[in-house]
Amino acid sequence: MSTKQHDPPSQASDEKKPRRKKTPSFQVELPVEVNEQQVTSLHTNFEAARQLYNALLSLGLRRLQRMRADPGWNQARAIPRTQKAERKTAFAALREKYGFTENALQEAAKSLRVGHLAEHIEAVVCQVLATRAYRSLQRVALGRAKKVRFKSKGRGLGSVENKRNDTGLRFAFVEQPFAAVDAPPVAQATSPALVCRNVRGGRATGASGRNANAEASAPLASSSGTSSSCASASTGTTP
């Protein structure tokens, strides 16, 4: 008979984190009118974001290469997949050692966001760019992709994401006059950097009380000579 006593499970282990409730959502595309000055400012912001994103990819790729060159990498790979806890602990130690984590890359982004990059990229946008770069590097680390894709100046950055609605990239709606009720909706930029291509923003609360994630496409030259772009918004009802 075994006399070993088992400690009762802690309260922290019994409690599970509540899952975030999903709310109904939909997408809608809206045309956005911007002037030539705003177009120039938007292109400048996207170019700065492209440069920072490429710098983060380059930094993360060097860290990944150094981590794979460590003898502990092959030792961790040699651990049988049935021993999930030991294998996970070994790889986690290597990631922490070489700074190949999402938090470490976000911290490194702070030192890269200097000069003109700091003028055109807000801190929250910088964090999201670091997360985006880490996810791309993670695919390479796990063998799901052969290489990362750096963004060329000609191709540009396809999208810039913001996770807040009180700073950074966002747009605000303006009310149309009664005579123009049939006119297409127009979004007015509250600053030169508010309307841009594929801007995926944090939750924004409109007059109807619904949350919206704003996403605007790249400015395009219309036939009338006025620069315009197309925006889409995902909205969902809050619980």
N, C-alpha and C positions, 0 to 999 in steps of 0.2 A: 504494500500500500504506500502510495506516495504522500509524504507529509508536506510537500511544497505548497505554499500558500500563494495564491495569485492576487495581485493588487486589483482593487475594483477599477473599472475604466473611468478615466477622468471625465468631467463634465464637458470639457472642450472637445473631446473626441466624439462624444455623443451628439453634440450640436452640429448640424449641417448648415452651411451657408444657404440662405434662401435664394432660389433661382429668380432671375429677373423675368418678370412677366412680359410676354409679348403682346404688343398692341396692334390693332389693325392699321395698316398703312397703305398708301398708294403713291404713285408718281405722276407728276404732271409737268409738261414742258411749257415754259413761258419765254416769249421773246424779250430781249433786254437791249435797250438802246444806250450806247455810250459814244462820247465824242472822241475826237482824235487824241486829245490830251490824255483821256482815260485809257485809250488803247495803248498808247506809249507806256503809260505807267504800269498797266497790266502785263505787258510783254517784259518790262524790266523786272517785275516781281517774279514772273515765271522763270526768267533766265537765272535770277538769283537762287530760286528754289532748285533749279536743275543743277547748278554748280554745287550747292550744298549736298544734294542727294548723291551726286557722283563722288563727292569727297567722303561721304559716309560709307558708300559702297566700297571705295578703295581702302579705307581704314579697316572696315570690318573684314574685307577679304584678306588683308595682311594678318589680322589676328587669327583668322581661321587657318591660314597656312601655317602659322607658328604653332597653333594648337595641334594640328595634324602631324607636325614634325616632332612633337614631344613623344618620347617612348611610352608614356602613359596612355597615349591614344590607342596604340595597338593592344596594350594590355587591357584597356577597357573594352575594346572590340572582341577580345578573346573570351570575355566573360559570357557564359551561355545565356541565351535569351530567356531561358526558364528562370534565371536568377534576376528578376526584373529590378528588385530593390538595389542589389549590389551594382548592377550595370548602370542604373540611373544615377546612383551616388557617384560613381567613377566619372561619368561624363559631366555631371554637374560641377565636380571639383575642377575639371579641366576648363570648363567654361568660365568659372569664377577666376581661375588663375590667369587666363589670357584675356579677360574682359570681353568674352564673346557672349554677352547677354543683352537683352533689350534695355535694361536699366543702364548698363555700362555704356552702351552706344548712345543713349540719350544724354548721359553726362559728357561724353566726348563731343557731342554736337554743340554743347555750350561753348567749348573752346574754339570750335570751327566757325561759329556764328559771330564773326567780327567784321569790322569795316563796313563795306557797302552791303554785305549780307545781313548785318544786324539792322540796317536801315529799311530793308525791304521784306524781311522775314520776321514775324513775331515769334515769341518763345513757344507758344502753343503749336504753331505751324511747324516749328523746328522739331518739336517732340514727335509729331506725327510723321514727319519725314524720316526721323531716326527709326521709328517703329516700322515704317514701310521698307526701309533699307534692310533692317534686321530680318524681316519676314522673307525677303528675297535671298538673303544669305543663308537663312535657315533651310531653305529648300535645297541649296547646294550642300550644306552640312549633312543633311539627312539622305542625300543621294537622289532626291526627287528632281533635281535639275543639274545640268552639267556646268553651267556658268551663270553669272549674273549679267544683266544687260545694262550697260551704261547708256545714259541718254545723250545723244549727240545734239549739238546746237541746232542743226537743221530740223531734226525731228522734234526736239523739245520735250518737255515734261507733259505727259498726257493729262494729269490732274494734280491739284493741290488741295489737301484736306485740312479742315479746321474743326476742332472739337468743342468750340465755345461760340456763343452767339453775342458776346459783348465786346469782342476784340478780334482783330485779324480779318480774314476774308469772309465777307457776308454781304447780303444785299437787303434793302428795305423796300417794301411796296409803297407806292403813292396812290392816292385815290384819283380816279378819273373823273372829269367833269361830267355832268348829266348828258351833255350833248355828245360826248364821246363814249357813251356806254357800250356801243358796239365795236369800238376800237380795240385792237389787241392790247392786253395788259402790258404795262411798262414798269420795269423795276428801276428805281433811281439809286445810284450809288451814294452811300453816305460818306464815302471817302474814295480817292482814286483807286484804292486797292480792294474795293468791295465786290466788284463783279469781274469774274475771270472764268477761264475755261475749266469745266469739271471741278468747280469748287464744292467740295463736300464738307459742309459746315456742321457745327454742333447744333444742338436743339435750339430752335428759335420759336418763340411763342408769338403767334399773330393775334389779330383782333378777335378772332373767333375762339381763342383759347386753346388751339391745337398746336402741337409741337411740329416743327418742320426742319428737315435736313436739306439745306440748300445746295444745289449743284448747277453750276452755270457752264456753258460751253465756251469755246474760244471765240473771241471777237472776229467777225467776218465782215467784209466790205459788201454793202448792199448795192443794188442797182442804182439807187438814188444818190449814192455817194456818201451816205451816212453810215458810220460804222455801227454794227449791231451784233448781238450774240444771242444764243438761245439758252435758256435756263430751265432746269427741271427741279422739282422739289418733292421730297418724300415726306408725307405728313401722316401722323398717327394720333389717335385719341389717347390722352393720358388716362391711366386707370383712376 
